[in-house]
C-alpha cells in the first residue's frame, strides 16, 4: 500500500495541484472479499500574487483485513491505521513552475518518508508543456509481534523519475505522453526490503516467509488524448473522450498492458464520467505454479530472478505467494457524477461555488487474484470548496 501511495504522490507532484485557493474533502472506500479500506482526506491549497503556491494534506487509512493472502497468519479480522501528512511549496518563474513536496506516513509496522521536486515549462504560447519530476523515498519495515511490540526487518530506498509532454494538437484535442522510471532498493536488506513480512509460501511442503529480490527496476510508457466534441447545445454543450494506454515492464519480468477509456458528458450543472479499464499482466520470473495459477514451489530453494539487473540478486533464489506477482487480468468499470452546487446560492454564496463528486466502481479480478481477493467495490465522495 505504501509503495502505491508513493507512486501516486509523485504523479501528483508532476501534475500539480487542482484549482487555486481551495479546500478539498475526500472520502474513499474499497472492499474486496477480505479487506476493507476507509480513507478520509483533507487538502488545502493557496496561491499568492507573487506566483507562490502552498498546500498541505492529511489522510487516514482505516484498513480492516482478515486475509491470509494479504499476509496475516489466520482469518481473524484486525484493523490497521495509517496516518499521512504532507506539505507542498511551489513557485512560478515566468513560463516555468517548480514544486517541492514532503510527506510522512506511519503505521504500526511501516514508516515512510517521501520528498519530491517537480518542474514544468510552458512553450509555444502554452501549446506545449514539458514536465520532469524526481522523488526519493525512505521506508522502514517491521513485523508486528504484539499490540505494542515489533521487530525491525529492513528498509526500502526508492528513486523515482517521471518525464512528461503535453501538446495541443487542435483547439479540441490534447496529447499527453509520459515515461516513468523507478528503482526500488539497491541490493541489500538495508535498502531494498520489499517482501510482505506476514505472507508465507509453501516451500518444500513447509510454510516459509516469502523472499523477493532486494532491487526492482520498473519502467512504463503511457500515452493518452483528451478530445472534446462541441455539440452546440445549452443542456449538453460537449462530449469528451480520454483514451489512454500504459505499457509497463521491470527486471522481475513482470510485463503489463493497460488500455483505458473515459467518457465525459455534461448535462446542465452536472457532469457524468464513465471509465472502463482493462489490465493484463505476465508473471514474475521467480513465480512458480502448477499451471492453475496458485503458487507452488516443489523444492526447497525457490526460483532465480533470471533477468534482474543486480548481479547479487541474480545469484539467489526467491519465492512468493503475492497474487500481484503472478499472471493476472482484471477489468474496472466506474461511474462518476460531478455536480456544481449553484442551486445553493440562496442558502450560502460560499457553498454555491463548490463541487460535489460521487463515484462507484467495480473491479473484476481473474485467475489467482480472484481466488485470493475476489472482486472489489470502490467508491468515493469529494467536496471541493473555494477559500
URRA-V249011 format. One record per residue. RES is the residue in three letters. PSI is psi as a letter, one per 30 degrees, with the letter a starting at -180 (NA if undefined). NEAR is the number of other ideal C-beta (glycine too) atoms within 10 Angstrom. Layout:
BEGIN
RES:PSI:NEAR
RES:PSI:NEAR
END
This chain:
BEGIN
UNK:e:14
UNK:e:19
UNK:e:16
UNK:e:8
UNK:e:18
UNK:e:25
UNK:e:18
UNK:e:10
UNK:e:23
UNK:e:24
UNK:e:17
UNK:e:21
UNK:e:28
UNK:e:22
UNK:f:15
UNK:l:16
UNK:l:21
UNK:b:13
UNK:l:11
UNK:l:13
UNK:i:13
UNK:l:20
UNK:k:15
UNK:k:20
UNK:k:14
UNK:l:17
UNK:k:13
UNK:k:17
UNK:k:15
UNK:k:18
UNK:k:16
UNK:a:22
UNK:e:15
UNK:f:18
UNK:k:19
UNK:k:16
UNK:k:19
UNK:k:15
UNK:j:17
UNK:k:14
UNK:k:16
UNK:k:13
UNK:k:21
UNK:k:17
UNK:k:21
UNK:k:15
UNK:k:18
UNK:l:12
UNK:f:5
UNK:f:8
UNK:g:12
UNK:k:12
UNK:k:20
UNK:l:14
UNK:l:22
UNK:l:15
UNK:l:21
UNK:k:13
UNK:l:19
UNK:k:13
UNK:k:21
UNK:j:13
UNK:j:18
UNK:k:14
UNK:l:20
UNK:h:15
UNK:j:17
UNK:e:16
UNK:e:21
UNK:f:18
UNK:f:18
UNK:l:17
UNK:f:10
UNK:l:6
UNK:i:10
UNK:j:8
UNK:k:12
UNK:l:10
UNK:k:10
UNK:k:17
UNK:k:11
UNK:k:20
UNK:k:12
UNK:k:21
UNK:k:13
UNK:l:20
UNK:l:14
UNK:k:23
UNK:k:14
UNK:l:22
UNK:k:14
UNK:k:16
UNK:i:10
UNK:c:8
UNK:g:12
UNK:l:12
UNK:k:19
UNK:k:13
UNK:k:22
UNK:k:15
UNK:l:22
UNK:k:14
UNK:l:24
UNK:k:14
UNK:k:22
UNK:k:16
UNK:a:18
UNK:f:14
UNK:g:18
UNK:k:19
UNK:k:16
UNK:k:24
UNK:k:15
UNK:k:24
UNK:k:16
UNK:l:24
UNK:k:14
UNK:l:25
UNK:k:18
UNK:l:21
UNK:k:14
UNK:k:15
UNK:l:11
UNK:h:9
UNK:h:8
UNK:g:10
UNK:f:12
UNK:k:13
UNK:k:19
UNK:k:15
UNK:k:20
UNK:k:14
UNK:k:24
UNK:k:18
UNK:l:24
UNK:k:14
UNK:k:24
UNK:j:14
UNK:k:21
UNK:k:16
UNK:k:21
UNK:l:18
UNK:k:15
UNK:k:17
UNK:f:10
UNK:a:6
UNK:e:7
UNK:g:7
UNK:l:10
UNK:l:16
UNK:k:10
UNK:k:11
UNK:e:15
UNK:a:19
UNK:l:17
UNK:j:25
UNK:k:17
UNK:k:25
UNK:k:14
UNK:k:23
UNK:k:16
UNK:k:24
UNK:k:15
UNK:l:20
UNK:k:14
UNK:k:18
UNK:k:15
UNK:j:16
UNK:f:12
UNK:l:9
UNK:f:8
UNK:g:13
UNK:k:14
UNK:k:18
UNK:k:15
UNK:k:17
UNK:k:13
UNK:k:20
UNK:k:13
UNK:k:21
UNK:k:14
UNK:k:21
UNK:j:18
UNK:j:23
UNK:l:25
UNK:g:15
UNK:f:16
UNK:l:16
UNK:f:15
UNK:f:13
UNK:g:17
UNK:g:24
UNK:j:21
UNK:g:22
UNK:l:23
UNK:j:18
UNK:f:18
UNK:f:15
UNK:k:20
UNK:l:16
UNK:k:21
UNK:j:15
UNK:j:23
UNK:g:12
UNK:f:8
UNK:k:9
UNK:k:12
UNK:k:14
UNK:k:16
UNK:l:23
UNK:k:17
UNK:l:24
UNK:l:26
UNK:g:25
UNK:k:22
UNK:k:25
UNK:j:17
UNK:k:18
UNK:k:15
UNK:l:18
UNK:k:13
UNK:k:18
UNK:k:14
UNK:l:18
UNK:k:13
UNK:j:19
UNK:k:17
UNK:k:17
UNK:j:10
UNK:k:10
UNK:f:13
UNK:g:7
UNK:k:10
UNK:e:7
UNK:e:8
UNK:i:12
UNK:f:13
UNK:l:14
UNK:k:14
UNK:k:16
UNK:k:14
UNK:i:18
UNK:k:14
UNK:l:16
UNK:k:13
UNK:k:18
UNK:k:14
UNK:k:17
UNK:l:16
UNK:l:19
UNK:g:22
UNK:g:26
UNK:g:16
UNK:k:21
UNK:k:14
UNK:l:16
UNK:k:13
UNK:j:18
UNK:k:14
UNK:k:17
UNK:k:15
UNK:k:18
UNK:k:14
UNK:k:18
UNK:j:14
UNK:k:19
UNK:j:12
UNK:b:12
UNK:f:11
UNK:l:12
UNK:k:17
UNK:k:13
UNK:k:18
UNK:k:13
UNK:k:16
UNK:k:13
UNK:k:18
UNK:k:14
UNK:k:20
UNK:k:15
UNK:k:20
UNK:k:15
UNK:l:21
UNK:l:27
UNK:f:19
UNK:g:23
UNK:k:23
UNK:k:21
UNK:l:16
UNK:g:9
UNK:f:6
UNK:g:9
UNK:f:20
UNK:k:15
UNK:k:23
UNK:k:15
UNK:j:23
UNK:f:10
UNK:a:11
UNK:g:12
UNK:f:12
UNK:a:21
UNK:l:16
UNK:l:16
UNK:i:24
UNK:f:11
UNK:g:14
UNK:k:26
UNK:e:15
UNK:k:20
UNK:e:8
UNK:e:12
UNK:e:22
UNK:f:14
UNK:g:10
UNK:l:16
UNK:l:15
UNK:l:26
UNK:k:26
UNK:l:25
UNK:g:26
UNK:j:22
UNK:f:21
UNK:f:13
UNK:f:21
UNK:l:23
UNK:k:18
UNK:l:22
UNK:k:15
UNK:l:20
UNK:k:15
UNK:k:18
UNK:k:14
UNK:k:18
UNK:k:13
UNK:k:18
UNK:k:14
UNK:k:18
UNK:k:15
UNK:k:16
UNK:h:19
UNK:f:12
UNK:f:11
UNK:g:15
UNK:e:12
UNK:f:7
UNK:e:10
UNK:k:11
UNK:e:9
UNK:e:13
UNK:e:16
UNK:f:15
UNK:g:16
UNK:l:19
UNK:k:18
UNK:k:17
UNK:k:17
UNK:k:13
UNK:l:18
UNK:k:14
UNK:l:17
UNK:k:14
UNK:k:20
UNK:j:14
UNK:l:22
UNK:l:16
UNK:b:19
UNK:f:24
UNK:e:25
UNK:e:18
UNK:e:15
UNK:e:24
UNK:f:20
UNK:a:16
UNK:l:16
UNK:k:19
UNK:k:13
UNK:k:18
UNK:l:15
UNK:l:17
UNK:k:14
UNK:k:18
UNK:k:15
UNK:k:19
UNK:k:16
UNK:l:14
UNK:NA:11
END
